[in-house]
Amino acid sequence: MTERIVLAFEDQEYSRAQLDTLANGLAAALADQGLRAGDRVALMSSNRPEFVVAVLAIWRLGAAVVLLSPAWRRGEVEHALSITEPALAVGDHPVLAELMPMLSLDEPIAAGQATFAQPDCAADAVLVFSSGTTGLPKAVRHTHASFGAAVRHWRDALGLTASDRIQIATPPSHILGLLNIATALDTGAWVRLHRRFDLDTVLHHIEIDRITIEMAVAPIALAIASHPKLESFDLSSLRYIMWGATPVTPSIAETVMRRTGVGWVPAYGASELPVIACNPLDGARLDSAGRAVPGVRLRVVSLETGEPLRPGETGEIQARSESLMAGYLPAEATGPAFVDGWYRSGDVGHIDSGGWVHLTDRSKEMIKVRGFQVAPAEVEAVLHGHPAVSDCAVFGVPNGADGEAVVAAVAATSAVDTVELIDLVGERLASYKRPRDVVFVPEIPRLPSGKVLRRVLKEHYGRSADQ
């Protein structure tokens, strides 16, 4: 009997048995290089089947995979390696290969038949990066137990079964990409990986592969809504489109629904807690991130006192769950993220009497660009390196489907060109962290403690990047 295909990439197809034998072979090769349970392995790779094989191989040995974005520049990778201290590296990216010996995924992977012990549930399984507001990105530690719980929560929230078919066109180095892959493999669903995102290709494959669930962030939703030939694609196989990473833009969602007849299912999660809330598959709403998924407890507390609030009152959303991260690296960043065992999401909103979650703001100062988090302090550190910059502060402004755009306020001691400062950031950091605009100011408003008054900057200098 022909083995059932679970992964497709271009003209390649893989059964679960084929993925397992390749993972066994790669695990044996990693073990020969000295990898042991509890070690960490840096993985920096493009979208490809070997990425999946590498993750499975690392987990077979009870090691943890450190996911590095292929969009990162050298300095970002250096920082990630310094705080996670991986024992080995695997990937296909020249930046990682320059920084430490790397087992290349461009080399053929030999199949293997070895068996491996089940990893310790309490051991780290995956480290992904989430930027803080006061420094460089932190590594979020998930154990095999916490990530396994997230997989179960996501499978149940999506109603995913072995009959479903999904596709992944965005880098799997973020928590949602890995979660989609792992959940599909756990469920037996069919997955198509794309080398890169191209809307026509994605729409074409919904039609020819009969995709049943499509994942979208705001820019993808906008691109779908504005596609001039959207009606020419047969999207009838879709059960729904999941909207994540940013709050839904109702006008865009409604346009897609009107043009395709396909509904949306908004959801809400974070690197630290991958699945927080999700809309029901029947009766989804566009004005809410949904209700807390089974296994996640939510509360809202006062931003001033920290005391729990009643339904409908606005404050910080906090959570408890078995799918919650084990902590951060550096370890000292973990303490402030919790209060009495509750995870402080940094998101501001309210939960109504029906349990529906409504997000209104963020207490943290993160800027969210196309679903990616940008830490103001990280961009500021680069700008401070320019000799003409005496002080600076970075903040976000509304930018339509992208969510926000990065704006830098700069106090300069001598003339400097806006483009020069933007390019400086682009040379050091990922492209989505580049300022959309630079405003020159006499001084940066600060409290006596030195804290930047970003709200003042937004009020005086901020403007929509759509204008």
Secondary structure, DSSP 4 states (H G I P E B T S, - for coil): -PPPEEEEETTEEEEHHHHHHHHHHHHHHHHHTT--TT-EEEEE--SSHHHHHHHHHHHHTT-EEEE--TT--HHHHHHHHHHH--SEEEES-HHHHHHS-EEETTSPPPP-----PPPPTTSEEEEEEE--TTSSPEEEEEEHHHHHHHHHHHHHHHT--TT-EEEE-S-TTSHHHHHHHHHHHHHT-EEEE-SS--HHHHHHHHHHHT-SEEEE-HHHHHHHHH-TTGGGS--TT-SEEEE-SS---HHHHHHHHHHH---EEEEE--SSSS--EE--SSS--SSS-EEEPTTEEEEEE-TTT--B--TT--EEEEEEETTS--EEESGGGSGGGEETTEEEEEEEEEE-TT-EEEEEEESS--EEETTEEE-HHHHHHHHHTSTTEEEEEEEEEE-GGGBEEEEEEEEESS---HHHHHHHHHHHS-GGGS-SEEEE-SS--B-TT--B-HHHHHHHH---TT-
